[in-house]
Amino acid sequence: MPPTTAARRMGLSLDAFRDALPELVARGFPRADETTGNFDLDAIDAWRRNRNPHLFHDHLNLSEDSLNLNEDSRRSPSTGADPNEVIRQKIIAGLTPAKDP
């Protein structure tokens, strides 16, 4: 998206965005595309959320580490379990090969 759209996404005027951009980039803000000069709004949103990971954690991160695919993690969820844990357990069950009886 053009710089004006990126500026709006950050809640800034275009002039304020241009003034703040060097400091933002120094803090890891996604750079504009070298060819088009446009910004990736998804990358901007991810950068914004990563500033406060305690508020925007990924409940459905499907990496092997986050799923914890060891034997102990395949227990059935208890009654009244956290809905995110129930989903996690279902994903693990779907990724775990069935054992022959």
Phi and psi restraints in degrees (range 20) as a CNS / XPLOR table:
assign (resid 1 and name C) (resid 2 and name N)
       (resid 2 and name CA) (resid 2 and name C) 1.0 -65.6 20.0 2
assign (resid 2 and name N) (resid 2 and name CA)
       (resid 2 and name C) (resid 3 and name N) 1.0 161.0 20.0 2
assign (resid 2 and name C) (resid 3 and name N)
       (resid 3 and name CA) (resid 3 and name C) 1.0 -53.2 20.0 2
assign (resid 3 and name N) (resid 3 and name CA)
       (resid 3 and name C) (resid 4 and name N) 1.0 -34.0 20.0 2
assign (resid 3 and name C) (resid 4 and name N)
       (resid 4 and name CA) (resid 4 and name C) 1.0 -61.8 20.0 2
assign (resid 4 and name N) (resid 4 and name CA)
       (resid 4 and name C) (resid 5 and name N) 1.0 -38.6 20.0 2
assign (resid 4 and name C) (resid 5 and name N)
       (resid 5 and name CA) (resid 5 and name C) 1.0 -70.6 20.0 2
assign (resid 5 and name N) (resid 5 and name CA)
       (resid 5 and name C) (resid 6 and name N) 1.0 -41.6 20.0 2
assign (resid 5 and name C) (resid 6 and name N)
       (resid 6 and name CA) (resid 6 and name C) 1.0 -61.8 20.0 2
assign (resid 6 and name N) (resid 6 and name CA)
       (resid 6 and name C) (resid 7 and name N) 1.0 -40.7 20.0 2
assign (resid 6 and name C) (resid 7 and name N)
       (resid 7 and name CA) (resid 7 and name C) 1.0 -61.3 20.0 2
assign (resid 7 and name N) (resid 7 and name CA)
       (resid 7 and name C) (resid 8 and name N) 1.0 -46.5 20.0 2
assign (resid 7 and name C) (resid 8 and name N)
       (resid 8 and name CA) (resid 8 and name C) 1.0 -61.0 20.0 2
assign (resid 8 and name N) (resid 8 and name CA)
       (resid 8 and name C) (resid 9 and name N) 1.0 -39.4 20.0 2
assign (resid 8 and name C) (resid 9 and name N)
       (resid 9 and name CA) (resid 9 and name C) 1.0 -60.8 20.0 2
assign (resid 9 and name N) (resid 9 and name CA)
       (resid 9 and name C) (resid 10 and name N) 1.0 -31.8 20.0 2
assign (resid 9 and name C) (resid 10 and name N)
       (resid 10 and name CA) (resid 10 and name C) 1.0 -89.4 20.0 2
assign (resid 10 and name N) (resid 10 and name CA)
       (resid 10 and name C) (resid 11 and name N) 1.0 -1.5 20.0 2
assign (resid 10 and name C) (resid 11 and name N)
       (resid 11 and name CA) (resid 11 and name C) 1.0 75.3 20.0 2
assign (resid 11 and name N) (resid 11 and name CA)
       (resid 11 and name C) (resid 12 and name N) 1.0 28.3 20.0 2
assign (resid 11 and name C) (resid 12 and name N)
       (resid 12 and name CA) (resid 12 and name C) 1.0 -122.6 20.0 2
assign (resid 12 and name N) (resid 12 and name CA)
       (resid 12 and name C) (resid 13 and name N) 1.0 155.7 20.0 2
assign (resid 12 and name C) (resid 13 and name N)
       (resid 13 and name CA) (resid 13 and name C) 1.0 -71.7 20.0 2
assign (resid 13 and name N) (resid 13 and name CA)
       (resid 13 and name C) (resid 14 and name N) 1.0 163.8 20.0 2
assign (resid 13 and name C) (resid 14 and name N)
       (resid 14 and name CA) (resid 14 and name C) 1.0 -60.2 20.0 2
assign (resid 14 and name N) (resid 14 and name CA)
       (resid 14 and name C) (resid 15 and name N) 1.0 -42.0 20.0 2
assign (resid 14 and name C) (resid 15 and name N)
       (resid 15 and name CA) (resid 15 and name C) 1.0 -63.9 20.0 2
assign (resid 15 and name N) (resid 15 and name CA)
       (resid 15 and name C) (resid 16 and name N) 1.0 -44.1 20.0 2
assign (resid 15 and name C) (resid 16 and name N)
       (resid 16 and name CA) (resid 16 and name C) 1.0 -64.8 20.0 2
assign (resid 16 and name N) (resid 16 and name CA)
       (resid 16 and name C) (resid 17 and name N) 1.0 -38.0 20.0 2
assign (resid 16 and name C) (resid 17 and name N)
       (resid 17 and name CA) (resid 17 and name C) 1.0 -63.0 20.0 2
assign (resid 17 and name N) (resid 17 and name CA)
       (resid 17 and name C) (resid 18 and name N) 1.0 -46.8 20.0 2
assign (resid 17 and name C) (resid 18 and name N)
       (resid 18 and name CA) (resid 18 and name C) 1.0 -62.0 20.0 2
assign (resid 18 and name N) (resid 18 and name CA)
       (resid 18 and name C) (resid 19 and name N) 1.0 -38.2 20.0 2
assign (resid 18 and name C) (resid 19 and name N)
       (resid 19 and name CA) (resid 19 and name C) 1.0 -66.7 20.0 2
assign (resid 19 and name N) (resid 19 and name CA)
       (resid 19 and name C) (resid 20 and name N) 1.0 -38.5 20.0 2
assign (resid 19 and name C) (resid 20 and name N)
       (resid 20 and name CA) (resid 20 and name C) 1.0 -83.4 20.0 2
assign (resid 20 and name N) (resid 20 and name CA)
       (resid 20 and name C) (resid 21 and name N) 1.0 -18.1 20.0 2
assign (resid 20 and name C) (resid 21 and name N)
       (resid 21 and name CA) (resid 21 and name C) 1.0 -55.3 20.0 2
assign (resid 21 and name N) (resid 21 and name CA)
       (resid 21 and name C) (resid 22 and name N) 1.0 -44.8 20.0 2
assign (resid 21 and name C) (resid 22 and name N)
       (resid 22 and name CA) (resid 22 and name C) 1.0 -58.6 20.0 2
assign (resid 22 and name N) (resid 22 and name CA)
       (resid 22 and name C) (resid 23 and name N) 1.0 -41.5 20.0 2
assign (resid 22 and name C) (resid 23 and name N)
       (resid 23 and name CA) (resid 23 and name C) 1.0 -69.8 20.0 2
assign (resid 23 and name N) (resid 23 and name CA)
       (resid 23 and name C) (resid 24 and name N) 1.0 -39.1 20.0 2
assign (resid 23 and name C) (resid 24 and name N)
       (resid 24 and name CA) (resid 24 and name C) 1.0 -61.3 20.0 2
assign (resid 24 and name N) (resid 24 and name CA)
       (resid 24 and name C) (resid 25 and name N) 1.0 -46.7 20.0 2
assign (resid 24 and name C) (resid 25 and name N)
       (resid 25 and name CA) (resid 25 and name C) 1.0 -61.5 20.0 2
assign (resid 25 and name N) (resid 25 and name CA)
       (resid 25 and name C) (resid 26 and name N) 1.0 -38.7 20.0 2
assign (resid 25 and name C) (resid 26 and name N)
       (resid 26 and name CA) (resid 26 and name C) 1.0 -62.3 20.0 2
assign (resid 26 and name N) (resid 26 and name CA)
       (resid 26 and name C) (resid 27 and name N) 1.0 -25.6 20.0 2
assign (resid 26 and name C) (resid 27 and name N)
       (resid 27 and name CA) (resid 27 and name C) 1.0 -93.8 20.0 2
assign (resid 27 and name N) (resid 27 and name CA)
       (resid 27 and name C) (resid 28 and name N) 1.0 9.6 20.0 2
assign (resid 27 and name C) (resid 28 and name N)
       (resid 28 and name CA) (resid 28 and name C) 1.0 99.4 20.0 2
assign (resid 28 and name N) (resid 28 and name CA)
       (resid 28 and name C) (resid 29 and name N) 1.0 5.6 20.0 2
assign (resid 28 and name C) (resid 29 and name N)
       (resid 29 and name CA) (resid 29 and name C) 1.0 -59.5 20.0 2
assign (resid 29 and name N) (resid 29 and name CA)
       (resid 29 and name C) (resid 30 and name N) 1.0 138.1 20.0 2
assign (resid 29 and name C) (resid 30 and name N)
       (resid 30 and name CA) (resid 30 and name C) 1.0 -63.4 20.0 2
assign (resid 30 and name N) (resid 30 and name CA)
       (resid 30 and name C) (resid 31 and name N) 1.0 132.8 20.0 2
assign (resid 30 and name C) (resid 31 and name N)
       (resid 31 and name CA) (resid 31 and name C) 1.0 -75.6 20.0 2
assign (resid 31 and name N) (resid 31 and name CA)
       (resid 31 and name C) (resid 32 and name N) 1.0 159.8 20.0 2
assign (resid 31 and name C) (resid 32 and name N)
       (resid 32 and name CA) (resid 32 and name C) 1.0 -69.8 20.0 2
assign (resid 32 and name N) (resid 32 and name CA)
       (resid 32 and name C) (resid 33 and name N) 1.0 152.7 20.0 2
assign (resid 32 and name C) (resid 33 and name N)
       (resid 33 and name CA) (resid 33 and name C) 1.0 -61.9 20.0 2
assign (resid 33 and name N) (resid 33 and name CA)
       (resid 33 and name C) (resid 34 and name N) 1.0 136.6 20.0 2
assign (resid 33 and name C) (resid 34 and name N)
       (resid 34 and name CA) (resid 34 and name C) 1.0 -64.4 20.0 2
assign (resid 34 and name N) (resid 34 and name CA)
       (resid 34 and name C) (resid 35 and name N) 1.0 -31.4 20.0 2
assign (resid 34 and name C) (resid 35 and name N)
       (resid 35 and name CA) (resid 35 and name C) 1.0 -86.9 20.0 2
assign (resid 35 and name N) (resid 35 and name CA)
       (resid 35 and name C) (resid 36 and name N) 1.0 -47.9 20.0 2
assign (resid 35 and name C) (resid 36 and name N)
       (resid 36 and name CA) (resid 36 and name C) 1.0 -94.8 20.0 2
assign (resid 36 and name N) (resid 36 and name CA)
       (resid 36 and name C) (resid 37 and name N) 1.0 -23.6 20.0 2
assign (resid 36 and name C) (resid 37 and name N)
       (resid 37 and name CA) (resid 37 and name C) 1.0 79.1 20.0 2
assign (resid 37 and name N) (resid 37 and name CA)
       (resid 37 and name C) (resid 38 and name N) 1.0 4.5 20.0 2
assign (resid 37 and name C) (resid 38 and name N)
       (resid 38 and name CA) (resid 38 and name C) 1.0 -87.6 20.0 2
assign (resid 38 and name N) (resid 38 and name CA)
       (resid 38 and name C) (resid 39 and name N) 1.0 158.7 20.0 2
assign (resid 38 and name C) (resid 39 and name N)
       (resid 39 and name CA) (resid 39 and name C) 1.0 -107.1 20.0 2
assign (resid 39 and name N) (resid 39 and name CA)
       (resid 39 and name C) (resid 40 and name N) 1.0 150.5 20.0 2
assign (resid 39 and name C) (resid 40 and name N)
       (resid 40 and name CA) (resid 40 and name C) 1.0 -91.3 20.0 2
assign (resid 40 and name N) (resid 40 and name CA)
       (resid 40 and name C) (resid 41 and name N) 1.0 109.0 20.0 2
assign (resid 40 and name C) (resid 41 and name N)
       (resid 41 and name CA) (resid 41 and name C) 1.0 -64.4 20.0 2
assign (resid 41 and name N) (resid 41 and name CA)
       (resid 41 and name C) (resid 42 and name N) 1.0 -33.9 20.0 2
assign (resid 41 and name C) (resid 42 and name N)
       (resid 42 and name CA) (resid 42 and name C) 1.0 -63.4 20.0 2
assign (resid 42 and name N) (resid 42 and name CA)
       (resid 42 and name C) (resid 43 and name N) 1.0 -40.6 20.0 2
assign (resid 42 and name C) (resid 43 and name N)
       (resid 43 and name CA) (resid 43 and name C) 1.0 -66.1 20.0 2
assign (resid 43 and name N) (resid 43 and name CA)
       (resid 43 and name C) (resid 44 and name N) 1.0 -38.6 20.0 2
assign (resid 43 and name C) (resid 44 and name N)
       (resid 44 and name CA) (resid 44 and name C) 1.0 -63.4 20.0 2
assign (resid 44 and name N) (resid 44 and name CA)
       (resid 44 and name C) (resid 45 and name N) 1.0 -45.8 20.0 2
assign (resid 44 and name C) (resid 45 and name N)
       (resid 45 and name CA) (resid 45 and name C) 1.0 -61.3 20.0 2
assign (resid 45 and name N) (resid 45 and name CA)
       (resid 45 and name C) (resid 46 and name N) 1.0 -41.8 20.0 2
assign (resid 45 and name C) (resid 46 and name N)
       (resid 46 and name CA) (resid 46 and name C) 1.0 -63.4 20.0 2
assign (resid 46 and name N) (resid 46 and name CA)
       (resid 46 and name C) (resid 47 and name N) 1.0 -42.2 20.0 2
assign (resid 46 and name C) (resid 47 and name N)
       (resid 47 and name CA) (resid 47 and name C) 1.0 -61.3 20.0 2
assign (resid 47 and name N) (resid 47 and name CA)
       (resid 47 and name C) (resid 48 and name N) 1.0 -44.6 20.0 2
assign (resid 47 and name C) (resid 48 and name N)
       (resid 48 and name CA) (resid 48 and name C) 1.0 -61.4 20.0 2
assign (resid 48 and name N) (resid 48 and name CA)
       (resid 48 and name C) (resid 49 and name N) 1.0 -44.6 20.0 2
assign (resid 48 and name C) (resid 49 and name N)
       (resid 49 and name CA) (resid 49 and name C) 1.0 -67.5 20.0 2
assign (resid 49 and name N) (resid 49 and name CA)
       (resid 49 and name C) (resid 50 and name N) 1.0 -34.7 20.0 2
assign (resid 49 and name C) (resid 50 and name N)
       (resid 50 and name CA) (resid 50 and name C) 1.0 -67.7 20.0 2
assign (resid 50 and name N) (resid 50 and name CA)
       (resid 50 and name C) (resid 51 and name N) 1.0 -15.4 20.0 2
assign (resid 50 and name C) (resid 51 and name N)
       (resid 51 and name CA) (resid 51 and name C) 1.0 -71.5 20.0 2
assign (resid 51 and name N) (resid 51 and name CA)
       (resid 51 and name C) (resid 52 and name N) 1.0 -22.9 20.0 2
assign (resid 51 and name C) (resid 52 and name N)
       (resid 52 and name CA) (resid 52 and name C) 1.0 -133.5 20.0 2
assign (resid 52 and name N) (resid 52 and name CA)
       (resid 52 and name C) (resid 53 and name N) 1.0 65.3 20.0 2
assign (resid 52 and name C) (resid 53 and name N)
       (resid 53 and name CA) (resid 53 and name C) 1.0 -61.3 20.0 2
assign (resid 53 and name N) (resid 53 and name CA)
       (resid 53 and name C) (resid 54 and name N) 1.0 -24.8 20.0 2
assign (resid 53 and name C) (resid 54 and name N)
       (resid 54 and name CA) (resid 54 and name C) 1.0 -69.0 20.0 2
assign (resid 54 and name N) (resid 54 and name CA)
       (resid 54 and name C) (resid 55 and name N) 1.0 -18.0 20.0 2
assign (resid 54 and name C) (resid 55 and name N)
       (resid 55 and name CA) (resid 55 and name C) 1.0 -98.4 20.0 2
assign (resid 55 and name N) (resid 55 and name CA)
       (resid 55 and name C) (resid 56 and name N) 1.0 -28.0 20.0 2
assign (resid 55 and name C) (resid 56 and name N)
       (resid 56 and name CA) (resid 56 and name C) 1.0 -126.1 20.0 2
assign (resid 56 and name N) (resid 56 and name CA)
       (resid 56 and name C) (resid 57 and name N) 1.0 57.7 20.0 2
assign (resid 56 and name C) (resid 57 and name N)
       (resid 57 and name CA) (resid 57 and name C) 1.0 -82.9 20.0 2
assign (resid 57 and name N) (resid 57 and name CA)
       (resid 57 and name C) (resid 58 and name N) 1.0 151.2 20.0 2
assign (resid 57 and name C) (resid 58 and name N)
       (resid 58 and name CA) (resid 58 and name C) 1.0 -87.9 20.0 2
assign (resid 58 and name N) (resid 58 and name CA)
       (resid 58 and name C) (resid 59 and name N) 1.0 105.7 20.0 2
assign (resid 58 and name C) (resid 59 and name N)
       (resid 59 and name CA) (resid 59 and name C) 1.0 -68.5 20.0 2
assign (resid 59 and name N) (resid 59 and name CA)
       (resid 59 and name C) (resid 60 and name N) 1.0 -25.7 20.0 2
assign (resid 59 and name C) (resid 60 and name N)
       (resid 60 and name CA) (resid 60 and name C) 1.0 -116.5 20.0 2
assign (resid 60 and name N) (resid 60 and name CA)
       (resid 60 and name C) (resid 61 and name N) 1.0 39.6 20.0 2
assign (resid 60 and name C) (resid 61 and name N)
       (resid 61 and name CA) (resid 61 and name C) 1.0 -68.5 20.0 2
assign (resid 61 and name N) (resid 61 and name CA)
       (resid 61 and name C) (resid 62 and name N) 1.0 116.6 20.0 2
assign (resid 61 and name C) (resid 62 and name N)
       (resid 62 and name CA) (resid 62 and name C) 1.0 -96.6 20.0 2
assign (resid 62 and name N) (resid 62 and name CA)
       (resid 62 and name C) (resid 63 and name N) 1.0 20.3 20.0 2
assign (resid 62 and name C) (resid 63 and name N)
       (resid 63 and name CA) (resid 63 and name C) 1.0 -69.2 20.0 2
assign (resid 63 and name N) (resid 63 and name CA)
       (resid 63 and name C) (resid 64 and name N) 1.0 152.6 20.0 2
assign (resid 63 and name C) (resid 64 and name N)
       (resid 64 and name CA) (resid 64 and name C) 1.0 -59.2 20.0 2
assign (resid 64 and name N) (resid 64 and name CA)
       (resid 64 and name C) (resid 65 and name N) 1.0 -38.0 20.0 2
assign (resid 64 and name C) (resid 65 and name N)
       (resid 65 and name CA) (resid 65 and name C) 1.0 -62.9 20.0 2
assign (resid 65 and name N) (resid 65 and name CA)
       (resid 65 and name C) (resid 66 and name N) 1.0 -42.7 20.0 2
assign (resid 65 and name C) (resid 66 and name N)
       (resid 66 and name CA) (resid 66 and name C) 1.0 -72.0 20.0 2
assign (resid 66 and name N) (resid 66 and name CA)
       (resid 66 and name C) (resid 67 and name N) 1.0 -26.3 20.0 2
assign (resid 66 and name C) (resid 67 and name N)
       (resid 67 and name CA) (resid 67 and name C) 1.0 -82.0 20.0 2
assign (resid 67 and name N) (resid 67 and name CA)
       (resid 67 and name C) (resid 68 and name N) 1.0 -20.6 20.0 2
assign (resid 67 and name C) (resid 68 and name N)
       (resid 68 and name CA) (resid 68 and name C) 1.0 51.7 20.0 2
assign (resid 68 and name N) (resid 68 and name CA)
       (resid 68 and name C) (resid 69 and name N) 1.0 71.6 20.0 2
assign (resid 68 and name C) (resid 69 and name N)
       (resid 69 and name CA) (resid 69 and name C) 1.0 -83.2 20.0 2
assign (resid 69 and name N) (resid 69 and name CA)
       (resid 69 and name C) (resid 70 and name N) 1.0 40.4 20.0 2
assign (resid 69 and name C) (resid 70 and name N)
       (resid 70 and name CA) (resid 70 and name C) 1.0 -93.5 20.0 2
assign (resid 70 and name N) (resid 70 and name CA)
       (resid 70 and name C) (resid 71 and name N) 1.0 169.6 20.0 2
assign (resid 70 and name C) (resid 71 and name N)
       (resid 71 and name CA) (resid 71 and name C) 1.0 -56.1 20.0 2
assign (resid 71 and name N) (resid 71 and name CA)
       (resid 71 and name C) (resid 72 and name N) 1.0 -41.3 20.0 2
assign (resid 71 and name C) (resid 72 and name N)
       (resid 72 and name CA) (resid 72 and name C) 1.0 -66.2 20.0 2
assign (resid 72 and name N) (resid 72 and name CA)
       (resid 72 and name C) (resid 73 and name N) 1.0 -23.3 20.0 2
assign (resid 72 and name C) (resid 73 and name N)
       (resid 73 and name CA) (resid 73 and name C) 1.0 -82.9 20.0 2
assign (resid 73 and name N) (resid 73 and name CA)
       (resid 73 and name C) (resid 74 and name N) 1.0 -4.7 20.0 2
assign (resid 73 and name C) (resid 74 and name N)
       (resid 74 and name CA) (resid 74 and name C) 1.0 -95.0 20.0 2
assign (resid 74 and name N) (resid 74 and name CA)
       (resid 74 and name C) (resid 75 and name N) 1.0 19.7 20.0 2
assign (resid 74 and name C) (resid 75 and name N)
       (resid 75 and name CA) (resid 75 and name C) 1.0 -74.0 20.0 2
assign (resid 75 and name N) (resid 75 and name CA)
       (resid 75 and name C) (resid 76 and name N) 1.0 156.0 20.0 2
assign (resid 75 and name C) (resid 76 and name N)
       (resid 76 and name CA) (resid 76 and name C) 1.0 -76.6 20.0 2
assign (resid 76 and name N) (resid 76 and name CA)
       (resid 76 and name C) (resid 77 and name N) 1.0 146.4 20.0 2
assign (resid 76 and name C) (resid 77 and name N)
       (resid 77 and name CA) (resid 77 and name C) 1.0 -66.5 20.0 2
assign (resid 77 and name N) (resid 77 and name CA)
       (resid 77 and name C) (resid 78 and name N) 1.0 148.2 20.0 2
assign (resid 77 and name C) (resid 78 and name N)
       (resid 78 and name CA) (resid 78 and name C) 1.0 -81.4 20.0 2
assign (resid 78 and name N) (resid 78 and name CA)
       (resid 78 and name C) (resid 79 and name N) 1.0 163.9 20.0 2
assign (resid 78 and name C) (resid 79 and name N)
       (resid 79 and name CA) (resid 79 and name C) 1.0 -62.9 20.0 2
assign (resid 79 and name N) (resid 79 and name CA)
       (resid 79 and name C) (resid 80 and name N) 1.0 137.1 20.0 2
assign (resid 79 and name C) (resid 80 and name N)
       (resid 80 and name CA) (resid 80 and name C) 1.0 76.4 20.0 2
assign (resid 80 and name N) (resid 80 and name CA)
       (resid 80 and name C) (resid 81 and name N) 1.0 19.5 20.0 2
assign (resid 80 and name C) (resid 81 and name N)
       (resid 81 and name CA) (resid 81 and name C) 1.0 -68.8 20.0 2
assign (resid 81 and name N) (resid 81 and name CA)
       (resid 81 and name C) (resid 82 and name N) 1.0 158.1 20.0 2
assign (resid 81 and name C) (resid 82 and name N)
       (resid 82 and name CA) (resid 82 and name C) 1.0 -59.3 20.0 2
assign (resid 82 and name N) (resid 82 and name CA)
       (resid 82 and name C) (resid 83 and name N) 1.0 130.2 20.0 2
assign (resid 82 and name C) (resid 83 and name N)
       (resid 83 and name CA) (resid 83 and name C) 1.0 -56.0 20.0 2
assign (resid 83 and name N) (resid 83 and name CA)
       (resid 83 and name C) (resid 84 and name N) 1.0 -34.4 20.0 2
assign (resid 83 and name C) (resid 84 and name N)
       (resid 84 and name CA) (resid 84 and name C) 1.0 -66.0 20.0 2
assign (resid 84 and name N) (resid 84 and name CA)
       (resid 84 and name C) (resid 85 and name N) 1.0 -35.5 20.0 2
assign (resid 84 and name C) (resid 85 and name N)
       (resid 85 and name CA) (resid 85 and name C) 1.0 -68.0 20.0 2
assign (resid 85 and name N) (resid 85 and name CA)
       (resid 85 and name C) (resid 86 and name N) 1.0 -39.1 20.0 2
assign (resid 85 and name C) (resid 86 and name N)
       (resid 86 and name CA) (resid 86 and name C) 1.0 -61.6 20.0 2
assign (resid 86 and name N) (resid 86 and name CA)
       (resid 86 and name C) (resid 87 and name N) 1.0 -45.6 20.0 2
assign (resid 86 and name C) (resid 87 and name N)
       (resid 87 and name CA) (resid 87 and name C) 1.0 -62.4 20.0 2
assign (resid 87 and name N) (resid 87 and name CA)
       (resid 87 and name C) (resid 88 and name N) 1.0 -44.3 20.0 2
assign (resid 87 and name C) (resid 88 and name N)
       (resid 88 and name CA) (resid 88 and name C) 1.0 -57.8 20.0 2
assign (resid 88 and name N) (resid 88 and name CA)
       (resid 88 and name C) (resid 89 and name N) 1.0 -44.0 20.0 2
assign (resid 88 and name C) (resid 89 and name N)
       (resid 89 and name CA) (resid 89 and name C) 1.0 -65.0 20.0 2
assign (resid 89 and name N) (resid 89 and name CA)
       (resid 89 and name C) (resid 90 and name N) 1.0 -38.8 20.0 2
assign (resid 89 and name C) (resid 90 and name N)
       (resid 90 and name CA) (resid 90 and name C) 1.0 -66.4 20.0 2
assign (resid 90 and name N) (resid 90 and name CA)
       (resid 90 and name C) (resid 91 and name N) 1.0 -39.1 20.0 2
assign (resid 90 and name C) (resid 91 and name N)
       (resid 91 and name CA) (resid 91 and name C) 1.0 -63.9 20.0 2
assign (resid 91 and name N) (resid 91 and name CA)
       (resid 91 and name C) (resid 92 and name N) 1.0 -45.2 20.0 2
assign (resid 91 and name C) (resid 92 and name N)
       (resid 92 and name CA) (resid 92 and name C) 1.0 -60.2 20.0 2
assign (resid 92 and name N) (resid 92 and name CA)
       (resid 92 and name C) (resid 93 and name N) 1.0 -45.1 20.0 2
assign (resid 92 and name C) (resid 93 and name N)
       (resid 93 and name CA) (resid 93 and name C) 1.0 -60.0 20.0 2
assign (resid 93 and name N) (resid 93 and name CA)
       (resid 93 and name C) (resid 94 and name N) 1.0 -38.7 20.0 2
assign (resid 93 and name C) (resid 94 and name N)
       (resid 94 and name CA) (resid 94 and name C) 1.0 -71.5 20.0 2
assign (resid 94 and name N) (resid 94 and name CA)
       (resid 94 and name C) (resid 95 and name N) 1.0 -24.7 20.0 2
assign (resid 94 and name C) (resid 95 and name N)
       (resid 95 and name CA) (resid 95 and name C) 1.0 -92.5 20.0 2
assign (resid 95 and name N) (resid 95 and name CA)
       (resid 95 and name C) (resid 96 and name N) 1.0 -14.4 20.0 2
assign (resid 95 and name C) (resid 96 and name N)
       (resid 96 and name CA) (resid 96 and name C) 1.0 -90.3 20.0 2
assign (resid 96 and name N) (resid 96 and name CA)
       (resid 96 and name C) (resid 97 and name N) 1.0 125.4 20.0 2
assign (resid 96 and name C) (resid 97 and name N)
       (resid 97 and name CA) (resid 97 and name C) 1.0 -61.8 20.0 2
assign (resid 97 and name N) (resid 97 and name CA)
       (resid 97 and name C) (resid 98 and name N) 1.0 141.7 20.0 2
assign (resid 97 and name C) (resid 98 and name N)
       (resid 98 and name CA) (resid 98 and name C) 1.0 -70.1 20.0 2
assign (resid 98 and name N) (resid 98 and name CA)
       (resid 98 and name C) (resid 99 and name N) 1.0 144.5 20.0 2
assign (resid 98 and name C) (resid 99 and name N)
       (resid 99 and name CA) (resid 99 and name C) 1.0 -91.5 20.0 2
assign (resid 99 and name N) (resid 99 and name CA)
       (resid 99 and name C) (resid 100 and name N) 1.0 141.9 20.0 2
assign (resid 99 and name C) (resid 100 and name N)
       (resid 100 and name CA) (resid 100 and name C) 1.0 -69.0 20.0 2
assign (resid 100 and name N) (resid 100 and name CA)
       (resid 100 and name C) (resid 101 and name N) 1.0 136.5 20.0 2
